[in-house]
């Protein structure tokens, strides 16, 4: 026992004796100071990232006193034990301990490994409420509990074996899913028990929760306290920077070609051109509220989809929201066809006229009772147009959305053509529709709506990137794909 004591002291002594070699905030809690005394040596990246953050420089009490437009904290009241200290390690990793299966005793403090949205809601209740119930919130469920999407996931990932002239698809492992689809959608993090690990930096052996599917920062992650979501998807720990969240690189973690080419399209668009030429280093990404024309002169993803935007005189053009679909009226990315945005983030509840958990039938009939109304769609479009009005006149804006609506209609027509060819193949027994995603002609059909149709629509929506509407995943591929599907149907039909 005495040997263990001296070993512990030998490890912790450098933390304690060097505790003053960095300047700590004046309003720091003793518990957070204790965390930093060791972590500054063993995980310095985390500590110095936090020291540069707004959390380390202000208290909730100070944040609440700011004007309504300037506030970054939506809570009206914060618990007294938290209000007068800066938001540090302990203040985030000790909250709602009774709900956290991942809570453990860490050198005398009860600490949660995972900081979840209910923890962030102590100071940011409006933001968490807005996020709760969105498509991102249900991202794990929407892909894993919808049998059609799940079949697509299983068919697209995992191992394929070849024996005796036959290909066999093996269900993907948790590891494969974790690194692929669930890397963005989120995994289910559970506590299997506890385990002993040896610190790579200190050599100290400690007991910690044994977590499944960890680490993961997917938007619909299921946390050990039962909550959904990961604020760190967009606000990376431990700086939780609004600058990072406002720049397009954060969205680029998931919104990439070929299926969701938003970032690739943005880079080639006129807006992306302006951002990379001027905005990256000259725009003010720190200001709250964000003033169009003064702080920035072109949009990023956050500008259009969720930031609080005002004009230089302070008039609100768009309210801040963490419901990333609240300004969206049409779902460009939908299985098979575009459609009005779903009413609810949990899309597994949708049933179309064919009895499938999809918002549209194969022939294009909408499951209207699960989708927003035309009046709600119009209201959302007005919100987006209001953002555009910071830089563009009415005629320019209306012309843009007229083109976009036409693009939506025409790409859906091209998807319908491909779908009718596939149905013909099923009816003739050339393909088997038990799994609509595994045969060559079915793979071509998937490309039609998942890659090429999406590419054209995203490029149109962002008012640029003509290469993505024409030759790169665009109309060239849409037309070529239909011809190849028809050729496959004709050749197989003659055998």
URQUIGI-V201590 format. One record per residue. N is the residue number from 1. RES is the residue in one small letter. SS is DSSP state (hx for helix, st for strand, lp for the rest). OMEGA is omega in whole degrees, -180 to 180 (none if undefined). Layout:
BEGIN
N/RES/SS/OMEGA
N/RES/SS/OMEGA
END
This chain:
BEGIN
1/x/lp/-179
2/x/hx/179
3/x/hx/179
4/x/hx/-179
5/x/hx/-178
6/x/hx/176
7/x/hx/179
8/x/hx/-180
9/x/hx/-178
10/x/hx/179
11/x/hx/-175
12/x/hx/-175
13/x/hx/178
14/x/hx/178
15/x/hx/-175
16/x/hx/-175
17/x/hx/-180
18/x/lp/-174
19/x/lp/-175
20/x/lp/-177
21/x/lp/169
22/x/lp/-178
23/x/lp/-179
24/x/lp/176
25/x/lp/-177
26/x/lp/-177
27/x/lp/-178
28/x/lp/180
29/x/lp/178
30/x/hx/-179
31/x/hx/179
32/x/hx/177
33/x/hx/178
34/x/hx/178
35/x/hx/-175
36/x/hx/-177
37/x/hx/177
38/x/hx/-173
39/x/hx/177
40/x/hx/180
41/x/hx/-173
42/x/hx/172
43/x/lp/-175
44/x/hx/179
45/x/hx/179
46/x/hx/-176
47/x/hx/-177
48/x/hx/173
49/x/hx/179
50/x/hx/-179
51/x/hx/178
52/x/lp/-174
53/x/lp/174
54/x/lp/178
55/x/lp/-177
56/x/lp/-173
57/x/lp/-179
58/x/lp/178
59/x/st/175
60/x/hx/179
61/x/hx/178
62/x/hx/-180
63/x/hx/-179
64/x/hx/-176
65/x/lp/-180
66/x/lp/179
67/x/lp/-175
68/x/lp/-177
69/x/lp/-176
70/x/lp/-173
71/x/lp/173
72/x/lp/179
73/x/lp/-175
74/x/lp/179
75/x/lp/175
76/x/lp/179
77/x/lp/177
78/x/lp/179
79/x/lp/-173
80/x/hx/-178
81/x/hx/180
82/x/hx/-168
83/x/hx/-172
84/x/lp/178
85/x/lp/177
86/x/st/-177
87/x/lp/-174
88/x/lp/-177
89/x/hx/-175
90/x/hx/-176
91/x/hx/179
92/x/hx/-172
93/x/hx/-180
94/x/lp/-173
95/x/lp/174
96/x/lp/-173
97/x/hx/-178
98/x/hx/-180
99/x/hx/-174
100/x/lp/173
101/x/lp/-178
102/x/lp/179
103/x/st/-180
104/x/st/-180
105/x/st/-176
106/x/st/-180
107/x/lp/174
108/x/lp/177
109/x/st/176
110/x/st/-170
111/x/st/171
112/x/st/176
113/x/lp/-174
114/x/lp/172
115/x/lp/-172
116/x/lp/179
117/x/hx/177
118/x/hx/176
119/x/hx/178
120/x/hx/-177
121/x/lp/176
122/x/lp/179
123/x/lp/-174
124/x/lp/-175
125/x/hx/-179
126/x/hx/-179
127/x/hx/180
128/x/hx/178
129/x/hx/179
130/x/hx/-178
131/x/hx/-177
132/x/lp/178
133/x/lp/180
134/x/lp/178
135/x/lp/177
136/x/lp/179
137/x/lp/-179
138/x/lp/-173
139/x/hx/179
140/x/hx/-178
141/x/hx/-175
142/x/hx/-179
143/x/hx/-176
144/x/hx/-177
145/x/lp/172
146/x/lp/-173
147/x/hx/-180
148/x/hx/177
149/x/hx/-179
150/x/hx/177
151/x/hx/177
152/x/hx/179
153/x/hx/-177
154/x/hx/-179
155/x/hx/-176
156/x/hx/-176
157/x/lp/180
158/x/lp/-173
159/x/lp/173
160/x/st/178
161/x/st/179
162/x/st/-179
163/x/st/-180
164/x/lp/177
165/x/lp/-176
166/x/st/175
167/x/st/178
168/x/st/180
169/x/st/178
170/x/lp/179
171/x/lp/-177
172/x/lp/178
173/x/lp/176
174/x/hx/-180
175/x/hx/178
176/x/hx/179
177/x/hx/-180
178/x/hx/-177
179/x/hx/-176
180/x/lp/-174
181/x/hx/-175
182/x/hx/172
183/x/hx/177
184/x/hx/-175
185/x/hx/-179
186/x/lp/179
187/x/lp/175
188/x/st/-178
189/x/lp/180
190/x/lp/177
191/x/st/-180
192/x/st/-175
193/x/st/179
194/x/st/-178
195/x/st/176
196/x/st/176
197/x/st/177
198/x/st/-179
199/x/lp/179
200/x/lp/-174
201/x/lp/-175
202/x/lp/-176
203/x/lp/-179
204/x/lp/177
205/x/st/179
206/x/st/178
207/x/st/-177
208/x/st/175
209/x/st/177
210/x/st/-173
211/x/st/173
212/x/lp/173
213/x/lp/-178
214/x/lp/8
215/x/lp/176
216/x/lp/179
217/x/lp/179
218/x/lp/-172
219/x/lp/-179
220/x/lp/-178
221/x/lp/174
222/x/st/-171
223/x/lp/-179
224/x/lp/175
225/x/lp/179
226/x/lp/-179
227/x/lp/180
228/x/st/174
229/x/lp/177
230/x/lp/179
231/x/hx/-178
232/x/hx/174
233/x/hx/-177
234/x/lp/179
235/x/lp/-172
236/x/lp/176
237/x/lp/5
238/x/lp/176
239/x/lp/-180
240/x/lp/-170
241/x/lp/173
242/x/hx/177
243/x/hx/179
244/x/hx/-178
245/x/hx/-178
246/x/hx/-179
247/x/lp/-173
248/x/hx/-179
249/x/hx/180
250/x/hx/179
251/x/hx/-178
252/x/lp/177
253/x/lp/-175
254/x/lp/-173
255/x/lp/-174
256/x/lp/175
257/x/lp/7
258/x/lp/-172
259/x/lp/179
260/x/lp/-169
261/x/lp/-174
262/x/hx/-177
263/x/hx/180
264/x/hx/178
265/x/hx/-179
266/x/hx/-178
267/x/hx/-178
268/x/hx/-179
269/x/st/177
270/x/hx/178
271/x/hx/179
272/x/hx/176
273/x/hx/-180
274/x/hx/180
275/x/hx/-176
276/x/hx/-179
277/x/hx/-172
278/x/hx/-168
279/x/hx/-175
280/x/hx/-176
281/x/hx/-173
282/x/hx/179
283/x/lp/178
284/x/lp/-178
285/x/lp/-176
286/x/lp/-170
287/x/lp/172
288/x/lp/0
289/x/lp/-178
290/x/st/-173
291/x/st/177
292/x/st/180
293/x/lp/-180
294/x/lp/180
295/x/lp/-180
296/x/st/-179
297/x/lp/176
298/x/lp/-174
299/x/lp/163
300/x/lp/179
301/x/hx/-177
302/x/hx/180
303/x/hx/-175
304/x/hx/-167
305/x/hx/-177
306/x/lp/-175
307/x/lp/171
308/x/lp/-177
309/x/st/175
310/x/st/173
311/x/lp/-177
312/x/lp/179
313/x/lp/177
314/x/lp/177
315/x/lp/-177
316/x/st/175
317/x/st/179
318/x/st/179
319/x/lp/174
320/x/lp/177
321/x/lp/172
322/x/lp/166
323/x/lp/-171
324/x/lp/177
325/x/lp/-172
326/x/lp/175
327/x/lp/-179
328/x/lp/-178
329/x/lp/-179
330/x/st/177
331/x/st/-180
332/x/lp/179
333/x/lp/176
334/x/lp/180
335/x/lp/-178
336/x/lp/-174
337/x/lp/170
338/x/lp/-179
339/x/st/174
340/x/st/-180
341/x/lp/176
342/x/st/177
343/x/lp/-174
344/x/lp/179
345/x/lp/178
346/x/lp/-176
347/x/hx/178
348/x/hx/-179
349/x/hx/-176
350/x/lp/173
351/x/lp/179
352/x/lp/-175
353/x/lp/177
354/x/lp/-179
355/x/lp/-179
356/x/lp/180
357/x/lp/-179
358/x/lp/-177
359/x/lp/-177
360/x/st/175
361/x/lp/180
362/x/lp/179
363/x/lp/174
364/x/lp/180
365/x/lp/-176
366/x/st/170
367/x/lp/-165
368/x/hx/-176
369/x/hx/-180
370/x/hx/-174
371/x/st/-177
372/x/lp/-179
373/x/lp/179
374/x/hx/179
375/x/hx/177
376/x/hx/177
377/x/hx/179
378/x/hx/179
379/x/hx/180
380/x/hx/178
381/x/hx/178
382/x/hx/177
383/x/hx/-180
384/x/hx/179
385/x/hx/179
386/x/hx/176
387/x/hx/180
388/x/hx/-175
389/x/lp/177
390/x/lp/-177
391/x/lp/-172
392/x/lp/177
393/x/lp/-173
394/x/hx/-177
395/x/hx/178
396/x/hx/-178
397/x/hx/-179
398/x/hx/178
399/x/hx/179
400/x/hx/-176
401/x/hx/174
402/x/hx/177
403/x/hx/-178
404/x/hx/179
405/x/hx/179
406/x/hx/178
407/x/hx/178
408/x/hx/-179
409/x/hx/-174
410/x/hx/177
411/x/hx/175
412/x/hx/177
413/x/hx/179
414/x/hx/176
415/x/hx/179
416/x/hx/178
417/x/hx/179
418/x/hx/-179
419/x/hx/179
420/x/hx/176
421/x/hx/180
422/x/hx/179
423/x/hx/177
424/x/hx/178
425/x/hx/177
426/x/hx/-177
427/x/hx/-179
428/x/lp/179
429/x/lp/179
430/x/lp/175
431/x/lp/-178
432/x/lp/-175
433/x/lp/175
434/x/lp/170
435/x/lp/-174
436/x/lp/-173
437/x/lp/-168
438/x/lp/-178
439/x/lp/-174
440/x/hx/-179
441/x/hx/177
442/x/hx/177
443/x/hx/177
444/x/hx/179
445/x/hx/178
446/x/hx/180
447/x/hx/-177
448/x/hx/-177
449/x/hx/-175
450/x/hx/-179
451/x/hx/-168
452/x/hx/178
453/x/hx/179
454/x/hx/-178
455/x/hx/-179
456/x/hx/-176
457/x/hx/179
458/x/hx/179
459/x/hx/178
460/x/hx/-178
461/x/hx/-178
462/x/lp/172
463/x/lp/179
464/x/st/180
465/x/lp/-178
466/x/hx/178
467/x/hx/-180
468/x/hx/175
469/x/hx/-177
470/x/lp/-170
471/x/lp/-179
472/x/lp/-177
473/x/lp/-175
474/x/lp/-174
475/x/hx/178
476/x/hx/-179
477/x/hx/178
478/x/hx/-178
479/x/hx/179
480/x/hx/-178
481/x/hx/178
482/x/hx/179
483/x/hx/-179
484/x/hx/176
485/x/hx/180
486/x/hx/179
487/x/hx/178
488/x/hx/180
489/x/hx/-178
490/x/hx/-178
491/x/hx/179
492/x/hx/-179
493/x/hx/-179
494/x/lp/-177
495/x/lp/none
END
